[in-house]
Amino acid sequence: MNSFKSMRVLRVFTVLYRNEYTKVMMLSLNASAHPLSLLVLAALMAALIFGSLIYVAELSFGTYSFKSLAQATWYGYETMTSIGYGEILPNSIPGYIVSLFCGMFGVILLSMPIAIMSESFQQYMVGLRIHKHQLARVYYKNNQGQKNAVRSVILSAYVF
């Protein structure tokens, strides 16, 4: 019975769903799903490539800081995402150099979703603003005698 009472919290999501800005955010997330999934695939491939490079660099200098390629790939993923647990570290100069490039590539790679999402969000917000302006024009044509109501509708089309 208490579990049903806790389901009342989910009512918040219905309020969010009715908000037009939340709809714009969901539309922009949906429109950006394909580029973001390609970005995740690129991040996984880059982690594998950098992990392989670090593993080979460490093996060629005789330092066995990574026990397997999977562990080196995990280190590459940690470094790219700036998590850096610090459990495993390279011990040779080439390993440090590969780690440096891995971290720099990760910063560039993780900044791309911001650009993708902001472009999509901006397009949908412009569309919402145009839609509001068109509704205000229709309302103005239908209610020309009521100046105060018309003025408030026109102003609401420009103010978010």
Phi and psi in degrees as GROMACS dihedral restraints (atoms count N, CA, C in turn):
[ dihedral_restraints ]
;  ai    aj    ak    al  type     phi  dphi    fc
    3     4     5     6     1   -67.6    20    10
    4     5     6     7     1   -27.5    20    10
    6     7     8     9     1   -66.7    20    10
    7     8     9    10     1   -32.7    20    10
    9    10    11    12     1   -69.9    20    10
   10    11    12    13     1   -33.2    20    10
   12    13    14    15     1   -67.6    20    10
   13    14    15    16     1   -34.7    20    10
   15    16    17    18     1   -72.1    20    10
   16    17    18    19     1   -16.4    20    10
   18    19    20    21     1   -71.8    20    10
   19    20    21    22     1   -14.7    20    10
   21    22    23    24     1   -63.7    20    10
   22    23    24    25     1   -24.9    20    10
   24    25    26    27     1   -61.9    20    10
   25    26    27    28     1   -28.1    20    10
   27    28    29    30     1   -68.4    20    10
   28    29    30    31     1   -11.1    20    10
   30    31    32    33     1   -65.4    20    10
   31    32    33    34     1   -23.4    20    10
   33    34    35    36     1   -59.6    20    10
   34    35    36    37     1   -35.8    20    10
   36    37    38    39     1   -67.7    20    10
   37    38    39    40     1   -28.7    20    10
   39    40    41    42     1   -69.2    20    10
   40    41    42    43     1   -35.9    20    10
   42    43    44    45     1   -65.6    20    10
   43    44    45    46     1   -41.7    20    10
   45    46    47    48     1   -65.7    20    10
   46    47    48    49     1   -35.1    20    10
   48    49    50    51     1   -67.6    20    10
   49    50    51    52     1   -30.9    20    10
   51    52    53    54     1   -79.6    20    10
   52    53    54    55     1   -15.5    20    10
   54    55    56    57     1   -75.1    20    10
   55    56    57    58     1   131.8    20    10
   57    58    59    60     1   -69.5    20    10
   58    59    60    61     1   -29.0    20    10
   60    61    62    63     1   -73.2    20    10
   61    62    63    64     1   -32.4    20    10
   63    64    65    66     1   -67.5    20    10
   64    65    66    67     1   -38.0    20    10
   66    67    68    69     1   -63.6    20    10
   67    68    69    70     1   -39.3    20    10
   69    70    71    72     1   -63.4    20    10
   70    71    72    73     1   -41.9    20    10
   72    73    74    75     1   -64.0    20    10
   73    74    75    76     1   -41.6    20    10
   75    76    77    78     1   -67.8    20    10
   76    77    78    79     1   -38.4    20    10
   78    79    80    81     1   -64.4    20    10
   79    80    81    82     1   -40.4    20    10
   81    82    83    84     1   -70.4    20    10
   82    83    84    85     1   -34.6    20    10
   84    85    86    87     1   -64.8    20    10
   85    86    87    88     1   -42.1    20    10
   87    88    89    90     1   -65.6    20    10
   88    89    90    91     1   -40.6    20    10
   90    91    92    93     1   -69.5    20    10
   91    92    93    94     1   -26.4    20    10
   93    94    95    96     1   -94.6    20    10
   94    95    96    97     1     5.3    20    10
   96    97    98    99     1   -63.4    20    10
   97    98    99   100     1   -43.1    20    10
   99   100   101   102     1   -66.6    20    10
  100   101   102   103     1   -49.5    20    10
  102   103   104   105     1   -62.0    20    10
  103   104   105   106     1   -35.5    20    10
  105   106   107   108     1   -69.6    20    10
  106   107   108   109     1   -35.0    20    10
  108   109   110   111     1   -68.9    20    10
  109   110   111   112     1   -36.2    20    10
  111   112   113   114     1   -65.4    20    10
  112   113   114   115     1   -33.9    20    10
  114   115   116   117     1   -68.0    20    10
  115   116   117   118     1   -37.9    20    10
  117   118   119   120     1   -64.8    20    10
  118   119   120   121     1   -41.9    20    10
  120   121   122   123     1   -62.1    20    10
  121   122   123   124     1   -42.2    20    10
  123   124   125   126     1   -63.9    20    10
  124   125   126   127     1   -37.2    20    10
  126   127   128   129     1   -66.6    20    10
  127   128   129   130     1   -40.9    20    10
  129   130   131   132     1   -66.2    20    10
  130   131   132   133     1   -40.1    20    10
  132   133   134   135     1   -66.6    20    10
  133   134   135   136     1   -40.5    20    10
  135   136   137   138     1   -65.5    20    10
  136   137   138   139     1   -37.5    20    10
  138   139   140   141     1   -63.4    20    10
  139   140   141   142     1   -39.7    20    10
  141   142   143   144     1   -66.4    20    10
  142   143   144   145     1   -42.0    20    10
  144   145   146   147     1   -66.7    20    10
  145   146   147   148     1   -48.1    20    10
  147   148   149   150     1   -66.9    20    10
  148   149   150   151     1   -36.3    20    10
  150   151   152   153     1   -62.7    20    10
  151   152   153   154     1   -41.0    20    10
  153   154   155   156     1   -65.3    20    10
  154   155   156   157     1   -42.1    20    10
  156   157   158   159     1   -64.0    20    10
  157   158   159   160     1   -41.8    20    10
  159   160   161   162     1   -66.9    20    10
  160   161   162   163     1   -40.3    20    10
  162   163   164   165     1   -62.3    20    10
  163   164   165   166     1   -45.3    20    10
  165   166   167   168     1   -67.6    20    10
  166   167   168   169     1   -40.0    20    10
  168   169   170   171     1   -63.2    20    10
  169   170   171   172     1   -39.7    20    10
  171   172   173   174     1   -72.5    20    10
  172   173   174   175     1   -38.3    20    10
  174   175   176   177     1   -68.8    20    10
  175   176   177   178     1   -36.2    20    10
  177   178   179   180     1   -69.4    20    10
  178   179   180   181     1   -22.6    20    10
  180   181   182   183     1  -101.0    20    10
  181   182   183   184     1     7.0    20    10
  183   184   185   186     1    79.9    20    10
  184   185   186   187     1     5.2    20    10
  186   187   188   189     1   -96.3    20    10
  187   188   189   190     1   124.5    20    10
  189   190   191   192     1  -105.5    20    10
  190   191   192   193     1    62.2    20    10
  192   193   194   195     1   -79.9    20    10
  193   194   195   196     1   -19.2    20    10
  195   196   197   198     1  -111.9    20    10
  196   197   198   199     1   125.8    20    10
  198   199   200   201     1   -77.7    20    10
  199   200   201   202     1   -28.7    20    10
  201   202   203   204     1  -149.0    20    10
  202   203   204   205     1   168.9    20    10
  204   205   206   207     1   -67.0    20    10
  205   206   207   208     1   -33.5    20    10
  207   208   209   210     1   -64.6    20    10
  208   209   210   211     1   -39.0    20    10
  210   211   212   213     1   -67.9    20    10
  211   212   213   214     1   -37.7    20    10
  213   214   215   216     1   -68.4    20    10
  214   215   216   217     1   -35.7    20    10
  216   217   218   219     1   -67.3    20    10
  217   218   219   220     1   -39.1    20    10
  219   220   221   222     1   -62.8    20    10
  220   221   222   223     1   -39.0    20    10
  222   223   224   225     1   -64.3    20    10
  223   224   225   226     1   -40.8    20    10
  225   226   227   228     1   -61.9    20    10
  226   227   228   229     1   -40.5    20    10
  228   229   230   231     1   -66.4    20    10
  229   230   231   232     1   -42.4    20    10
  231   232   233   234     1   -60.9    20    10
  232   233   234   235     1   -42.2    20    10
  234   235   236   237     1   -69.8    20    10
  235   236   237   238     1   -40.4    20    10
  237   238   239   240     1   -65.5    20    10
  238   239   240   241     1   -36.7    20    10
  240   241   242   243     1   -90.6    20    10
  241   242   243   244     1     4.1    20    10
  243   244   245   246     1    62.6    20    10
  244   245   246   247     1    26.2    20    10
  246   247   248   249     1   -74.9    20    10
  247   248   249   250     1   -58.2    20    10
  249   250   251   252     1    56.0    20    10
  250   251   252   253     1    69.0    20    10
  252   253   254   255     1   -62.7    20    10
  253   254   255   256     1   -31.7    20    10
  255   256   257   258     1    87.4    20    10
  256   257   258   259     1     7.2    20    10
  258   259   260   261     1   -71.4    20    10
  259   260   261   262     1   -39.9    20    10
  261   262   263   264     1  -124.4    20    10
  262   263   264   265     1   133.6    20    10
  264   265   266   267     1  -136.9    20    10
  265   266   267   268     1   148.5    20    10
  267   268   269   270     1   -73.0    20    10
  268   269   270   271     1   151.7    20    10
  270   271   272   273     1  -115.7    20    10
  271   272   273   274     1     2.3    20    10
  273   274   275   276     1  -118.4    20    10
  274   275   276   277     1   161.6    20    10
  276   277   278   279     1   -62.1    20    10
  277   278   279   280     1   -45.8    20    10
  279   280   281   282     1   -62.0    20    10
  280   281   282   283     1   -32.8    20    10
  282   283   284   285     1   -65.2    20    10
  283   284   285   286     1   -38.9    20    10
  285   286   287   288     1   -64.9    20    10
  286   287   288   289     1   -40.2    20    10
  288   289   290   291     1   -66.5    20    10
  289   290   291   292     1   -44.0    20    10
  291   292   293   294     1   -64.1    20    10
  292   293   294   295     1   -38.3    20    10
  294   295   296   297     1   -63.8    20    10
  295   296   297   298     1   -37.8    20    10
  297   298   299   300     1   -62.1    20    10
  298   299   300   301     1   -48.3    20    10
  300   301   302   303     1   -66.4    20    10
  301   302   303   304     1   -33.4    20    10
  303   304   305   306     1   -63.8    20    10
  304   305   306   307     1   -44.7    20    10
  306   307   308   309     1   -65.4    20    10
  307   308   309   310     1   -41.1    20    10
  309   310   311   312     1   -66.0    20    10
  310   311   312   313     1   -40.4    20    10
  312   313   314   315     1   -64.6    20    10
  313   314   315   316     1   -37.5    20    10
  315   316   317   318     1   -64.6    20    10
  316   317   318   319     1   -38.8    20    10
  318   319   320   321     1   -64.1    20    10
  319   320   321   322     1   -42.9    20    10
  321   322   323   324     1   -65.7    20    10
  322   323   324   325     1   -43.0    20    10
  324   325   326   327     1   -66.1    20    10
  325   326   327   328     1   -39.6    20    10
  327   328   329   330     1   -79.5    20    10
  328   329   330   331     1   -10.7    20    10
  330   331   332   333     1   -84.4    20    10
  331   332   333   334     1   -15.6    20    10
  333   334   335   336     1   -65.6    20    10
  334   335   336   337     1   -38.1    20    10
  336   337   338   339     1   -61.0    20    10
  337   338   339   340     1   -28.8    20    10
  339   340   341   342     1   -64.7    20    10
  340   341   342   343     1   -44.4    20    10
  342   343   344   345     1   -66.8    20    10
  343   344   345   346     1   -40.7    20    10
  345   346   347   348     1   -63.7    20    10
  346   347   348   349     1   -47.4    20    10
  348   349   350   351     1   -68.7    20    10
  349   350   351   352     1   -39.5    20    10
  351   352   353   354     1   -67.8    20    10
  352   353   354   355     1   -36.7    20    10
  354   355   356   357     1   -64.1    20    10
  355   356   357   358     1   -45.5    20    10
  357   358   359   360     1   -65.3    20    10
  358   359   360   361     1   -42.7    20    10
  360   361   362   363     1   -63.5    20    10
  361   362   363   364     1   -40.5    20    10
  363   364   365   366     1   -64.1    20    10
  364   365   366   367     1   -40.8    20    10
  366   367   368   369     1   -62.3    20    10
  367   368   369   370     1   -42.9    20    10
  369   370   371   372     1   -71.0    20    10
  370   371   372   373     1   -34.0    20    10
  372   373   374   375     1   -68.4    20    10
  373   374   375   376     1   -37.9    20    10
  375   376   377   378     1   -63.4    20    10
  376   377   378   379     1   -41.5    20    10
  378   379   380   381     1   -61.9    20    10
  379   380   381   382     1   -39.2    20    10
  381   382   383   384     1   -66.2    20    10
  382   383   384   385     1   -41.0    20    10
  384   385   386   387     1   -64.1    20    10
  385   386   387   388     1   -42.0    20    10
  387   388   389   390     1   -63.7    20    10
  388   389   390   391     1   -41.0    20    10
  390   391   392   393     1   -63.1    20    10
  391   392   393   394     1   -42.7    20    10
  393   394   395   396     1   -64.2    20    10
  394   395   396   397     1   -38.7    20    10
  396   397   398   399     1   -65.5    20    10
  397   398   399   400     1   -40.7    20    10
  399   400   401   402     1   -64.7    20    10
  400   401   402   403     1   -39.8    20    10
  402   403   404   405     1   -64.4    20    10
  403   404   405   406     1   -37.1    20    10
  405   406   407   408     1   -66.4    20    10
  406   407   408   409     1   -37.0    20    10
  408   409   410   411     1   -66.5    20    10
  409   410   411   412     1   -41.7    20    10
  411   412   413   414     1   -64.0    20    10
  412   413   414   415     1   -43.1    20    10
  414   415   416   417     1   -64.2    20    10
  415   416   417   418     1   -37.5    20    10
  417   418   419   420     1   -64.7    20    10
  418   419   420   421     1   -41.9    20    10
  420   421   422   423     1   -66.6    20    10
  421   422   423   424     1   -35.4    20    10
  423   424   425   426     1   -78.5    20    10
  424   425   426   427     1   -27.7    20    10
  426   427   428   429     1  -126.7    20    10
  427   428   429   430     1    59.2    20    10
  429   430   431   432     1   -73.3    20    10
  430   431   432   433     1   -21.6    20    10
  432   433   434   435     1   -76.7    20    10
  433   434   435   436     1   -23.1    20    10
  435   436   437   438     1  -100.5    20    10
  436   437   438   439     1    93.7    20    10
  438   439   440   441     1   -69.9    20    10
  439   440   441   442     1   -40.6    20    10
  441   442   443   444     1   -66.8    20    10
  442   443   444   445     1   -41.1    20    10
  444   445   446   447     1   -66.8    20    10
  445   446   447   448     1   -39.8    20    10
  447   448   449   450     1   -67.6    20    10
  448   449   450   451     1   -42.1    20    10
  450   451   452   453     1   -62.3    20    10
  451   452   453   454     1   -41.0    20    10
  453   454   455   456     1   -68.1    20    10
  454   455   456   457     1   -36.1    20    10
  456   457   458   459     1   -68.9    20    10
  457   458   459   460     1   -40.5    20    10
  459   460   461   462     1   -65.9    20    10
  460   461   462   463     1   -41.2    20    10
  462   463   464   465     1   -66.8    20    10
  463   464   465   466     1   -34.5    20    10
  465   466   467   468     1   -70.0    20    10
  466   467   468   469     1   -18.3    20    10
  468   469   470   471     1   -73.3    20    10
  469   470   471   472     1   -24.3    20    10
  471   472   473   474     1  -102.6    20    10
  472   473   474   475     1   -20.4    20    10
  474   475   476   477     1  -103.5    20    10
  475   476   477   478     1   126.4    20    10
